[in-house]
Amino acid sequence: MSTSNPRATASALIAAAGRGETEAQTMLGQILLEGHGIVRDAKLAFTWFGIAARQGHAMALNMLGRCLEHGWGCHLDLPAAAQHYQRAAALGLDWGMYNLANLLATGRGVTQDHAGAFALYQRAAQLGHAKSMNLLGRYLDEGVLAAPDRQAALHWFERSAQAGDFRGQFSYALRLLEQGEAQHARHWLQQALVGGNLNFLRAARARVMALPGCADLGLAYHRRAAELGDTDDQAALAALPA
């Protein structure tokens, strides 16, 4: 299947989905959400996820949960989202575990359950899920359920960073700075900058600016946030001397 020609890929997925191939149905739903090679249509994406999910496709179940959690092409329904994540997690999908854990950790749509969230993050992390590795590290670092275990937390932060999660890279960089490994930390702060989304950059930019010897990186975080559409950063940077 072509990946260099999005329109051709979309056409191939439409044909395969019509033949009943659940993987293609799920991928078609994904590109409909993103508008990649096809007109964006969240409602139709939700429909295709549902078709594949009814045949037991784990990622389709997870994506139905995502739609229900965020109101993409459907009414927002957090309890229903949790149910779909649970079904995906029961099928062994790391993303289902991670998304259900997020709801349990915050008590959105379900009763808050830190022990349940921790167990799911741990299962997903052991499967190689980078974002879960970072959150497992945070639970261990902050001692949410037991005494803090900073060495174990550092292990998971490092694994998350190496696996490519920008939040894990940021967590690992902060711990490296605590240990006096400034150059190593700067590397991971730079990696987090490259991969980070706008919400992350907004939350991290002031903290980076305040870190010892990282003012230049802090400015780079502000610039990247401006590039991604943050109006406050755009205005602040425009006011700087040329």
CYANA upper distance limits for C-alpha pairs under 8 A (distance plus 0.5 A):
  1 MET  CA      9 THR  CA      6.72
  1 MET  CA     12 ALA  CA      7.55
  2 SER  CA      6 PRO  CA      7.96
  2 SER  CA      8 ALA  CA      6.99
  2 SER  CA      9 THR  CA      5.80
  3 THR  CA      9 THR  CA      6.71
  5 ASN  CA      9 THR  CA      6.71
  5 ASN  CA     37 GLY  CA      8.30
  6 PRO  CA     10 ALA  CA      6.58
  6 PRO  CA     36 HIS  CA      6.89
  6 PRO  CA     37 GLY  CA      4.75
  6 PRO  CA     38 ILE  CA      8.30
  7 ARG  CA     11 SER  CA      6.71
  7 ARG  CA     36 HIS  CA      8.48
  7 ARG  CA     37 GLY  CA      4.87
  7 ARG  CA     38 ILE  CA      7.05
  8 ALA  CA     12 ALA  CA      6.68
  8 ALA  CA     37 GLY  CA      8.21
  9 THR  CA     13 LEU  CA      6.66
  9 THR  CA     37 GLY  CA      7.80
 10 ALA  CA     14 ILE  CA      6.64
 10 ALA  CA     28 LEU  CA      7.56
 10 ALA  CA     31 ILE  CA      8.11
 10 ALA  CA     36 HIS  CA      8.46
 10 ALA  CA     37 GLY  CA      6.34
 10 ALA  CA     38 ILE  CA      6.90
 11 SER  CA     15 ALA  CA      6.85
 12 ALA  CA     16 ALA  CA      6.70
 13 LEU  CA     17 ALA  CA      6.31
 13 LEU  CA     24 ALA  CA      5.86
 13 LEU  CA     25 GLN  CA      7.70
 13 LEU  CA     27 MET  CA      7.75
 13 LEU  CA     28 LEU  CA      6.33
 14 ILE  CA     18 GLY  CA      6.60
 14 ILE  CA     24 ALA  CA      8.08
 14 ILE  CA     25 GLN  CA      8.21
 14 ILE  CA     28 LEU  CA      7.23
 15 ALA  CA     19 ARG  CA      7.00
 16 ALA  CA     20 GLY  CA      7.17
 16 ALA  CA     21 GLU  CA      6.24
 16 ALA  CA     24 ALA  CA      6.30
 16 ALA  CA     25 GLN  CA      8.00
 17 ALA  CA     21 GLU  CA      5.70
 17 ALA  CA     22 THR  CA      7.26
 17 ALA  CA     23 GLU  CA      8.39
 17 ALA  CA     24 ALA  CA      5.55
 17 ALA  CA     25 GLN  CA      5.07
 17 ALA  CA     28 LEU  CA      7.84
 18 GLY  CA     25 GLN  CA      8.45
 20 GLY  CA     25 GLN  CA      7.93
 21 GLU  CA     25 GLN  CA      6.75
 22 THR  CA     26 THR  CA      6.66
 22 THR  CA     51 ILE  CA      8.42
 22 THR  CA     52 ALA  CA      5.46
 22 THR  CA     55 GLN  CA      7.92
 22 THR  CA     57 HIS  CA      7.17
 23 GLU  CA     27 MET  CA      6.69
 23 GLU  CA     52 ALA  CA      8.10
 23 GLU  CA     57 HIS  CA      8.12
 24 ALA  CA     28 LEU  CA      6.37
 25 GLN  CA     29 GLY  CA      6.76
 25 GLN  CA     48 TRP  CA      6.16
 25 GLN  CA     49 PHE  CA      7.24
 25 GLN  CA     51 ILE  CA      7.93
 25 GLN  CA     52 ALA  CA      6.50
 26 THR  CA     30 GLN  CA      6.88
 26 THR  CA     48 TRP  CA      7.02
 26 THR  CA     49 PHE  CA      5.98
 26 THR  CA     52 ALA  CA      6.75
 26 THR  CA     59 MET  CA      7.70
 26 THR  CA     60 ALA  CA      5.96
 27 MET  CA     31 ILE  CA      6.87
 28 LEU  CA     32 LEU  CA      6.63
 28 LEU  CA     45 ALA  CA      7.64
 28 LEU  CA     48 TRP  CA      7.68
 29 GLY  CA     33 LEU  CA      6.79
 29 GLY  CA     44 LEU  CA      7.71
 29 GLY  CA     45 ALA  CA      4.47
 29 GLY  CA     46 PHE  CA      7.19
 29 GLY  CA     47 THR  CA      8.28
 29 GLY  CA     48 TRP  CA      5.95
 29 GLY  CA     49 PHE  CA      6.29
 30 GLN  CA     34 GLU  CA      6.89
 30 GLN  CA     45 ALA  CA      7.19
 31 ILE  CA     35 GLY  CA      6.07
 31 ILE  CA     36 HIS  CA      5.57
 31 ILE  CA     37 GLY  CA      7.75
 31 ILE  CA     38 ILE  CA      7.55
 31 ILE  CA     40 ARG  CA      8.14
 31 ILE  CA     45 ALA  CA      8.46
 32 LEU  CA     36 HIS  CA      7.38
 32 LEU  CA     38 ILE  CA      6.96
 32 LEU  CA     39 VAL  CA      7.22
 32 LEU  CA     40 ARG  CA      5.42
 32 LEU  CA     41 ASP  CA      5.80
 32 LEU  CA     42 ALA  CA      6.80
 32 LEU  CA     44 LEU  CA      7.64
 32 LEU  CA     45 ALA  CA      5.82
 33 LEU  CA     40 ARG  CA      6.26
 33 LEU  CA     41 ASP  CA      6.61
 33 LEU  CA     42 ALA  CA      5.64
 33 LEU  CA     45 ALA  CA      6.44
 34 GLU  CA     40 ARG  CA      6.63
 35 GLY  CA     39 VAL  CA      5.65
 35 GLY  CA     40 ARG  CA      4.37
 35 GLY  CA     41 ASP  CA      7.77
 36 HIS  CA     40 ARG  CA      7.98
 41 ASP  CA     45 ALA  CA      6.73
 41 ASP  CA     73 GLY  CA      8.12
 42 ALA  CA     46 PHE  CA      6.64
 42 ALA  CA     72 TRP  CA      6.21
 42 ALA  CA     73 GLY  CA      4.85
 43 LYS  CA     47 THR  CA      6.88
 43 LYS  CA     72 TRP  CA      7.67
 43 LYS  CA     73 GLY  CA      4.32
 43 LYS  CA     74 CYS  CA      7.06
 44 LEU  CA     48 TRP  CA      6.84
 44 LEU  CA     73 GLY  CA      7.85
 45 ALA  CA     49 PHE  CA      6.68
 45 ALA  CA     73 GLY  CA      7.82
 46 PHE  CA     50 GLY  CA      6.65
 46 PHE  CA     64 LEU  CA      7.01
 46 PHE  CA     67 CYS  CA      7.35
 46 PHE  CA     72 TRP  CA      8.04
 46 PHE  CA     73 GLY  CA      6.46
 46 PHE  CA     74 CYS  CA      7.78
 47 THR  CA     51 ILE  CA      6.84
 48 TRP  CA     52 ALA  CA      6.87
 49 PHE  CA     53 ALA  CA      6.40
 49 PHE  CA     60 ALA  CA      5.42
 49 PHE  CA     61 LEU  CA      7.57
 49 PHE  CA     63 MET  CA      7.13
 49 PHE  CA     64 LEU  CA      6.44
 50 GLY  CA     54 ARG  CA      6.61
 50 GLY  CA     60 ALA  CA      7.50
 50 GLY  CA     61 LEU  CA      7.99
 50 GLY  CA     64 LEU  CA      7.14
 51 ILE  CA     55 GLN  CA      7.50
 52 ALA  CA     56 GLY  CA      7.30
 52 ALA  CA     57 HIS  CA      6.17
 52 ALA  CA     60 ALA  CA      6.33
 52 ALA  CA     61 LEU  CA      8.36
 53 ALA  CA     57 HIS  CA      5.47
 53 ALA  CA     58 ALA  CA      7.45
 53 ALA  CA     59 MET  CA      8.40
 53 ALA  CA     60 ALA  CA      5.47
 53 ALA  CA     61 LEU  CA      5.46
 53 ALA  CA     64 LEU  CA      8.26
 56 GLY  CA     61 LEU  CA      7.97
 57 HIS  CA     61 LEU  CA      6.83
 58 ALA  CA     62 ASN  CA      6.82
 58 ALA  CA     87 ARG  CA      8.03
 58 ALA  CA     88 ALA  CA      5.23
 58 ALA  CA     89 ALA  CA      8.35
 58 ALA  CA     91 LEU  CA      6.74
 58 ALA  CA     92 GLY  CA      8.47
 58 ALA  CA     93 LEU  CA      6.88
 58 ALA  CA     96 GLY  CA      8.50
 59 MET  CA     63 MET  CA      6.57
 59 MET  CA     88 ALA  CA      7.27
 59 MET  CA     93 LEU  CA      7.69
 59 MET  CA     95 TRP  CA      8.40
 59 MET  CA     96 GLY  CA      8.26
 60 ALA  CA     64 LEU  CA      6.60
 61 LEU  CA     65 GLY  CA      6.84
 61 LEU  CA     84 HIS  CA      5.93
 61 LEU  CA     85 TYR  CA      7.19
 61 LEU  CA     87 ARG  CA      7.45
 61 LEU  CA     88 ALA  CA      6.11
 62 ASN  CA     66 ARG  CA      6.85
 62 ASN  CA     84 HIS  CA      6.62
 62 ASN  CA     85 TYR  CA      5.76
 62 ASN  CA     88 ALA  CA      6.13
 62 ASN  CA     95 TRP  CA      7.53
 62 ASN  CA     96 GLY  CA      5.92
 63 MET  CA     67 CYS  CA      6.69
 64 LEU  CA     68 LEU  CA      6.67
 64 LEU  CA     81 ALA  CA      7.59
 64 LEU  CA     84 HIS  CA      7.23
 65 GLY  CA     69 GLU  CA      6.44
 65 GLY  CA     80 ALA  CA      7.62
 65 GLY  CA     81 ALA  CA      4.48
 65 GLY  CA     82 ALA  CA      7.15
 65 GLY  CA     83 GLN  CA      8.14
 65 GLY  CA     84 HIS  CA      5.68
 65 GLY  CA     85 TYR  CA      6.25
 66 ARG  CA     70 HIS  CA      6.69
 66 ARG  CA     72 TRP  CA      8.27
 66 ARG  CA     81 ALA  CA      7.18
 67 CYS  CA     71 GLY  CA      5.94
 67 CYS  CA     72 TRP  CA      5.03
 67 CYS  CA     73 GLY  CA      7.27
 67 CYS  CA     74 CYS  CA      7.37
 67 CYS  CA     76 LEU  CA      8.14
 67 CYS  CA     81 ALA  CA      8.22
 68 LEU  CA     72 TRP  CA      7.19
 68 LEU  CA     74 CYS  CA      7.02
 68 LEU  CA     75 HIS  CA      7.11
 68 LEU  CA     76 LEU  CA      5.48
 68 LEU  CA     77 ASP  CA      5.66
 68 LEU  CA     78 LEU  CA      6.87
 68 LEU  CA     80 ALA  CA      7.33
 68 LEU  CA     81 ALA  CA      5.65
 69 GLU  CA     76 LEU  CA      6.22
 69 GLU  CA     77 ASP  CA      6.50
 69 GLU  CA     78 LEU  CA      5.65
 69 GLU  CA     81 ALA  CA      5.93
 70 HIS  CA     76 LEU  CA      6.39
 71 GLY  CA     75 HIS  CA      5.61
 71 GLY  CA     76 LEU  CA      4.63
 71 GLY  CA     77 ASP  CA      7.95
 72 TRP  CA     76 LEU  CA      8.20
 77 ASP  CA     81 ALA  CA      6.70
 77 ASP  CA    109 GLY  CA      8.27
 78 LEU  CA     82 ALA  CA      6.70
 78 LEU  CA    108 ARG  CA      7.16
 78 LEU  CA    109 GLY  CA      4.98
 78 LEU  CA    110 VAL  CA      8.30
 79 PRO  CA     83 GLN  CA      6.90
 79 PRO  CA    109 GLY  CA      5.01
 79 PRO  CA    110 VAL  CA      6.81
 80 ALA  CA     84 HIS  CA      6.89
 81 ALA  CA     85 TYR  CA      6.71
 81 ALA  CA    109 GLY  CA      8.47
 82 ALA  CA     86 GLN  CA      6.53
 82 ALA  CA    100 LEU  CA      6.35
 82 ALA  CA    103 LEU  CA      7.65
 82 ALA  CA    109 GLY  CA      7.44
 82 ALA  CA    110 VAL  CA      7.80
 83 GLN  CA     87 ARG  CA      6.86
 84 HIS  CA     88 ALA  CA      6.77
 85 TYR  CA     89 ALA  CA      6.49
 85 TYR  CA     96 GLY  CA      5.17
 85 TYR  CA     97 MET  CA      7.35
 85 TYR  CA     99 ASN  CA      6.99
 85 TYR  CA    100 LEU  CA      5.89
 86 GLN  CA     90 ALA  CA      6.56
 86 GLN  CA     96 GLY  CA      7.13
 86 GLN  CA     97 MET  CA      7.73
 86 GLN  CA    100 LEU  CA      6.95
 87 ARG  CA     91 LEU  CA      6.96
 87 ARG  CA     96 GLY  CA      8.23
 88 ALA  CA     92 GLY  CA      7.21
 88 ALA  CA     93 LEU  CA      6.13
 88 ALA  CA     95 TRP  CA      8.46
 88 ALA  CA     96 GLY  CA      5.47
 88 ALA  CA     97 MET  CA      7.95
 89 ALA  CA     93 LEU  CA      5.51
 89 ALA  CA     94 ASP  CA      7.09
 89 ALA  CA     95 TRP  CA      7.98
 89 ALA  CA     96 GLY  CA      5.05
 89 ALA  CA     97 MET  CA      5.27
 89 ALA  CA    100 LEU  CA      8.38
 92 GLY  CA     96 GLY  CA      8.44
 92 GLY  CA     97 MET  CA      8.44
 93 LEU  CA     97 MET  CA      7.03
 93 LEU  CA    124 ALA  CA      8.48
 94 ASP  CA     98 TYR  CA      6.67
 94 ASP  CA    123 ARG  CA      8.15
 94 ASP  CA    124 ALA  CA      5.23
 94 ASP  CA    125 ALA  CA      8.44
 94 ASP  CA    127 LEU  CA      7.25
 94 ASP  CA    129 HIS  CA      6.85
 95 TRP  CA     99 ASN  CA      6.55
 95 TRP  CA    124 ALA  CA      7.97
 95 TRP  CA    129 HIS  CA      8.10
 96 GLY  CA    100 LEU  CA      6.54
 97 MET  CA    101 ALA  CA      6.48
 97 MET  CA    120 LEU  CA      5.85
 97 MET  CA    121 TYR  CA      7.30
 97 MET  CA    123 ARG  CA      8.05
 97 MET  CA    124 ALA  CA      6.60
 98 TYR  CA    102 ASN  CA      6.77
 98 TYR  CA    120 LEU  CA      7.05
 98 TYR  CA    121 TYR  CA      6.40
 98 TYR  CA    124 ALA  CA      7.00
 98 TYR  CA    131 LYS  CA      8.33
 98 TYR  CA    132 SER  CA      6.61
 99 ASN  CA    103 LEU  CA      7.11
100 LEU  CA    104 LEU  CA      6.78
100 LEU  CA    117 ALA  CA      8.01
100 LEU  CA    120 LEU  CA      8.28
101 ALA  CA    105 ALA  CA      6.43
101 ALA  CA    116 GLY  CA      7.56
101 ALA  CA    117 ALA  CA      4.67
101 ALA  CA    118 PHE  CA      7.72
101 ALA  CA    120 LEU  CA      6.25
101 ALA  CA    121 TYR  CA      6.90
102 ASN  CA    106 THR  CA      6.81
102 ASN  CA    117 ALA  CA      7.34
103 LEU  CA    107 GLY  CA      6.10
103 LEU  CA    108 ARG  CA      5.55
103 LEU  CA    109 GLY  CA      7.32
103 LEU  CA    110 VAL  CA      7.25
103 LEU  CA    112 GLN  CA      8.17
104 LEU  CA    108 ARG  CA      7.35
104 LEU  CA    110 VAL  CA      6.77
104 LEU  CA    111 THR  CA      7.15
104 LEU  CA    112 GLN  CA      5.46
104 LEU  CA    113 ASP  CA      5.62
104 LEU  CA    114 HIS  CA      7.05
104 LEU  CA    116 GLY  CA      7.36
104 LEU  CA    117 ALA  CA      5.96
105 ALA  CA    112 GLN  CA      6.36
105 ALA  CA    113 ASP  CA      6.48
105 ALA  CA    114 HIS  CA      5.77
105 ALA  CA    117 ALA  CA      5.99
106 THR  CA    112 GLN  CA      6.50
107 GLY  CA    111 THR  CA      5.65
107 GLY  CA    112 GLN  CA      4.33
107 GLY  CA    113 ASP  CA      7.63
108 ARG  CA    112 GLN  CA      7.92
113 ASP  CA    117 ALA  CA      6.72
114 HIS  CA    118 PHE  CA      6.47
114 HIS  CA    144 VAL  CA      8.22
114 HIS  CA    145 LEU  CA      7.92
115 ALA  CA    119 ALA  CA      6.73
115 ALA  CA    145 LEU  CA      7.51
116 GLY  CA    120 LEU  CA      6.82
117 ALA  CA    121 TYR  CA      6.62
118 PHE  CA    122 GLN  CA      6.52
118 PHE  CA    136 LEU  CA      7.04
118 PHE  CA    139 TYR  CA      7.68
119 ALA  CA    123 ARG  CA      6.72
120 LEU  CA    124 ALA  CA      6.62
121 TYR  CA    125 ALA  CA      6.39
121 TYR  CA    132 SER  CA      5.44
121 TYR  CA    133 MET  CA      7.50
121 TYR  CA    135 LEU  CA      7.38
121 TYR  CA    136 LEU  CA      6.20
122 GLN  CA    126 GLN  CA      6.65
122 GLN  CA    132 SER  CA      7.60
122 GLN  CA    133 MET  CA      7.85
122 GLN  CA    136 LEU  CA      6.65
123 ARG  CA    127 LEU  CA      6.99
124 ALA  CA    128 GLY  CA      7.07
124 ALA  CA    129 HIS  CA      5.92
124 ALA  CA    132 SER  CA      6.54
124 ALA  CA    133 MET  CA      8.22
125 ALA  CA    129 HIS  CA      5.32
125 ALA  CA    130 ALA  CA      7.09
125 ALA  CA    131 LYS  CA      8.31
125 ALA  CA    132 SER  CA      5.63
125 ALA  CA    133 MET  CA      5.26
125 ALA  CA    136 LEU  CA      8.00
128 GLY  CA    133 MET  CA      8.24
129 HIS  CA    133 MET  CA      6.88
130 ALA  CA    134 ASN  CA      7.17
130 ALA  CA    159 ARG  CA      7.93
130 ALA  CA    160 SER  CA      5.20
130 ALA  CA    161 ALA  CA      8.13
130 ALA  CA    163 ALA  CA      6.10
130 ALA  CA    164 GLY  CA      7.33
130 ALA  CA    165 ASP  CA      6.15
130 ALA  CA    168 GLY  CA      8.10
131 LYS  CA    135 LEU  CA      7.02
131 LYS  CA    160 SER  CA      7.11
131 LYS  CA    165 ASP  CA      6.41
131 LYS  CA    167 ARG  CA      8.05
131 LYS  CA    168 GLY  CA      7.48
132 SER  CA    136 LEU  CA      6.42
132 SER  CA    160 SER  CA      8.43
133 MET  CA    137 GLY  CA      6.65
133 MET  CA    156 TRP  CA      5.85
133 MET  CA    157 PHE  CA      7.15
133 MET  CA    159 ARG  CA      7.43
133 MET  CA    160 SER  CA      5.74
133 MET  CA    168 GLY  CA      8.06
134 ASN  CA    138 ARG  CA      6.81
134 ASN  CA    156 TRP  CA      6.67
134 ASN  CA    157 PHE  CA      5.79
134 ASN  CA    160 SER  CA      6.01
134 ASN  CA    165 ASP  CA      8.37
134 ASN  CA    167 ARG  CA      7.49
134 ASN  CA    168 GLY  CA      5.34
134 ASN  CA    171 SER  CA      7.95
135 LEU  CA    139 TYR  CA      6.79
136 LEU  CA    140 LEU  CA      6.85
136 LEU  CA    153 ALA  CA      7.86
136 LEU  CA    156 TRP  CA      7.49
137 GLY  CA    141 ASP  CA      6.39
137 GLY  CA    152 ALA  CA      7.67
137 GLY  CA    153 ALA  CA      4.59
137 GLY  CA    154 LEU  CA      7.29
137 GLY  CA    155 HIS  CA      8.16
137 GLY  CA    156 TRP  CA      5.66
137 GLY  CA    157 PHE  CA      6.24
138 ARG  CA    142 GLU  CA      6.37
138 ARG  CA    153 ALA  CA      7.09
139 TYR  CA    143 GLY  CA      6.37
139 TYR  CA    144 VAL  CA      5.86
139 TYR  CA    145 LEU  CA      7.90
139 TYR  CA    153 ALA  CA      8.34
140 LEU  CA    144 VAL  CA      7.39
140 LEU  CA    145 LEU  CA      8.49
140 LEU  CA    146 ALA  CA      8.40
140 LEU  CA    147 ALA  CA      8.48
140 LEU  CA    148 PRO  CA      5.98
140 LEU  CA    149 ASP  CA      5.82
140 LEU  CA    150 ARG  CA      7.10
140 LEU  CA    152 ALA  CA      7.38
140 LEU  CA    153 ALA  CA      5.77
141 ASP  CA    148 PRO  CA      5.75
141 ASP  CA    149 ASP  CA      6.24
141 ASP  CA    150 ARG  CA      5.49
141 ASP  CA    152 ALA  CA      8.39
141 ASP  CA    153 ALA  CA      5.71
141 ASP  CA    154 LEU  CA      8.42
142 GLU  CA    148 PRO  CA      6.15
143 GLY  CA    147 ALA  CA      5.41
143 GLY  CA    148 PRO  CA      4.37
143 GLY  CA    149 ASP  CA      7.46
144 VAL  CA    148 PRO  CA      8.12
149 ASP  CA    153 ALA  CA      6.70
150 ARG  CA    154 LEU  CA      6.51
151 GLN  CA    155 HIS  CA      6.89
152 ALA  CA    156 TRP  CA      7.04
153 ALA  CA    157 PHE  CA      6.64
154 LEU  CA    158 GLU  CA      6.56
154 LEU  CA    172 TYR  CA      7.37
154 LEU  CA    175 ARG  CA      7.77
155 HIS  CA    159 ARG  CA      6.82
156 TRP  CA    160 SER  CA      6.49
157 PHE  CA    161 ALA  CA      6.58
157 PHE  CA    168 GLY  CA      5.88
157 PHE  CA    169 GLN  CA      7.62
157 PHE  CA    171 SER  CA      6.66
157 PHE  CA    172 TYR  CA      5.54
158 GLU  CA    162 GLN  CA      6.65
158 GLU  CA    168 GLY  CA      7.79
158 GLU  CA    169 GLN  CA      7.90
158 GLU  CA    172 TYR  CA      6.22
159 ARG  CA    163 ALA  CA      6.56
160 SER  CA    164 GLY  CA      6.96
160 SER  CA    165 ASP  CA      6.24
160 SER  CA    168 GLY  CA      5.44
160 SER  CA    169 GLN  CA      7.32
161 ALA  CA    165 ASP  CA      6.05
161 ALA  CA    166 PHE  CA      7.30
161 ALA  CA    167 ARG  CA      8.23
161 ALA  CA    168 GLY  CA      5.26
161 ALA  CA    169 GLN  CA      4.60
161 ALA  CA    170 PHE  CA      8.26
161 ALA  CA    172 TYR  CA      7.16
161 ALA  CA    188 TRP  CA      8.07
162 GLN  CA    169 GLN  CA      8.05
164 GLY  CA    168 GLY  CA      8.23
164 GLY  CA    169 GLN  CA      7.85
165 ASP  CA    169 GLN  CA      6.67
165 ASP  CA    192 ALA  CA      8.24
165 ASP  CA    195 GLY  CA      8.38
166 PHE  CA    170 PHE  CA      6.71
166 PHE  CA    191 GLN  CA      7.45
166 PHE  CA    192 ALA  CA      4.82
166 PHE  CA    193 LEU  CA      8.00
166 PHE  CA    195 GLY  CA      6.23
166 PHE  CA    196 GLY  CA      6.06
167 ARG  CA    171 SER  CA      6.66
167 ARG  CA    192 ALA  CA      7.24
167 ARG  CA    196 GLY  CA      8.08
167 ARG  CA    200 PHE  CA      8.18
168 GLY  CA    172 TYR  CA      6.53
169 GLN  CA    173 ALA  CA      6.57
169 GLN  CA    188 TRP  CA      5.87
169 GLN  CA    189 LEU  CA      7.21
169 GLN  CA    191 GLN  CA      7.39
169 GLN  CA    192 ALA  CA      6.09
170 PHE  CA    174 LEU  CA      6.82
170 PHE  CA    188 TRP  CA      7.01
170 PHE  CA    189 LEU  CA      6.24
170 PHE  CA    192 ALA  CA      6.36
171 SER  CA    175 ARG  CA      7.04
172 TYR  CA    176 LEU  CA      6.71
172 TYR  CA    185 ALA  CA      8.03
172 TYR  CA    188 TRP  CA      7.83
173 ALA  CA    177 LEU  CA      6.73
173 ALA  CA    184 HIS  CA      8.00
173 ALA  CA    185 ALA  CA      4.81
173 ALA  CA    186 ARG  CA      7.49
173 ALA  CA    187 HIS  CA      8.45
173 ALA  CA    188 TRP  CA      5.98
173 ALA  CA    189 LEU  CA      6.49
174 LEU  CA    178 GLU  CA      6.94
174 LEU  CA    185 ALA  CA      7.41
175 ARG  CA    179 GLN  CA      7.00
176 LEU  CA    180 GLY  CA      6.89
176 LEU  CA    181 GLU  CA      5.71
176 LEU  CA    182 ALA  CA      7.41
176 LEU  CA    184 HIS  CA      7.54
176 LEU  CA    185 ALA  CA      5.88
177 LEU  CA    181 GLU  CA      5.89
177 LEU  CA    182 ALA  CA      5.90
177 LEU  CA    185 ALA  CA      6.34
181 GLU  CA    185 ALA  CA      6.58
182 ALA  CA    186 ARG  CA      6.63
183 GLN  CA    187 HIS  CA      6.98
184 HIS  CA    188 TRP  CA      7.29
185 ALA  CA    189 LEU  CA      6.71
186 ARG  CA    190 GLN  CA      6.58
186 ARG  CA    214 CYS  CA      8.21
187 HIS  CA    191 GLN  CA      6.84
188 TRP  CA    192 ALA  CA      6.62
189 LEU  CA    193 LEU  CA      6.71
189 LEU  CA    217 LEU  CA      8.28
190 GLN  CA    194 VAL  CA      6.86
190 GLN  CA    217 LEU  CA      7.91
191 GLN  CA    195 GLY  CA      6.91
192 ALA  CA    196 GLY  CA      5.97
193 LEU  CA    201 LEU  CA      7.90
193 LEU  CA    220 ALA  CA      8.42
193 LEU  CA    221 TYR  CA      6.79
193 LEU  CA    224 ARG  CA      8.12
196 GLY  CA    200 PHE  CA      6.45
196 GLY  CA    201 LEU  CA      6.86
197 ASN  CA    201 LEU  CA      6.78
198 LEU  CA    202 ARG  CA      6.59
198 LEU  CA    225 ALA  CA      6.32
198 LEU  CA    228 LEU  CA      6.80
198 LEU  CA    229 GLY  CA      8.41
198 LEU  CA    230 ASP  CA      8.05
199 ASN  CA    203 ALA  CA      6.87
200 PHE  CA    204 ALA  CA      6.53
201 LEU  CA    205 ARG  CA      6.05
201 LEU  CA    221 TYR  CA      6.73
201 LEU  CA    222 HIS  CA      7.99
201 LEU  CA    224 ARG  CA      8.24
201 LEU  CA    225 ALA  CA      6.46
202 ARG  CA    206 ALA  CA      8.43
202 ARG  CA    222 HIS  CA      8.46
202 ARG  CA    225 ALA  CA      7.32
203 ALA  CA    207 ARG  CA      8.33
204 ALA  CA    208 VAL  CA      6.65
204 ALA  CA    221 TYR  CA      8.30
205 ARG  CA    209 MET  CA      6.74
205 ARG  CA    218 GLY  CA      6.04
205 ARG  CA    219 LEU  CA      8.19
205 ARG  CA    221 TYR  CA      5.79
205 ARG  CA    222 HIS  CA      6.52
206 ALA  CA    210 ALA  CA      6.87
206 ALA  CA    218 GLY  CA      7.25
207 ARG  CA    211 LEU  CA      6.96
207 ARG  CA    218 GLY  CA      8.19
208 VAL  CA    214 CYS  CA      6.79
208 VAL  CA    215 ALA  CA      7.52
208 VAL  CA    217 LEU  CA      7.29
208 VAL  CA    218 GLY  CA      5.32
208 VAL  CA    221 TYR  CA      8.37
209 MET  CA    214 CYS  CA      6.44
209 MET  CA    215 ALA  CA      5.07
209 MET  CA    216 ASP  CA      7.90
209 MET  CA    217 LEU  CA      7.36
209 MET  CA    218 GLY  CA      4.45
209 MET  CA    219 LEU  CA      7.31
210 ALA  CA    214 CYS  CA      7.66
210 ALA  CA    215 ALA  CA      7.24
210 ALA  CA    218 GLY  CA      8.18
211 LEU  CA    215 ALA  CA      7.58
214 CYS  CA    218 GLY  CA      6.65
215 ALA  CA    219 LEU  CA      6.78
216 ASP  CA    220 ALA  CA      6.83
217 LEU  CA    221 TYR  CA      6.72
218 GLY  CA    222 HIS  CA      6.93
219 LEU  CA    223 ARG  CA      6.69
220 ALA  CA    224 ARG  CA      6.61
221 TYR  CA    225 ALA  CA      6.67
222 HIS  CA    226 ALA  CA      6.75
222 HIS  CA    233 ASP  CA      6.46
223 ARG  CA    227 GLU  CA      6.79
223 ARG  CA    233 ASP  CA      7.48
223 ARG  CA    234 GLN  CA      8.26
223 ARG  CA    237 LEU  CA      7.80
224 ARG  CA    228 LEU  CA      6.82
225 ALA  CA    229 GLY  CA      6.96
225 ALA  CA    230 ASP  CA      6.01
225 ALA  CA    233 ASP  CA      7.10
226 ALA  CA    230 ASP  CA      5.26
226 ALA  CA    231 THR  CA      7.09
226 ALA  CA    232 ASP  CA      8.15
226 ALA  CA    233 ASP  CA      5.48
226 ALA  CA    234 GLN  CA      5.31
227 GLU  CA    234 GLN  CA      8.26
229 GLY  CA    234 GLN  CA      8.10
230 ASP  CA    234 GLN  CA      6.77
231 THR  CA    235 ALA  CA      6.62
232 ASP  CA    236 ALA  CA      6.67
233 ASP  CA    237 LEU  CA      6.41
234 GLN  CA    238 ALA  CA      6.57
235 ALA  CA    239 ALA  CA      6.88
236 ALA  CA    240 LEU  CA      7.29
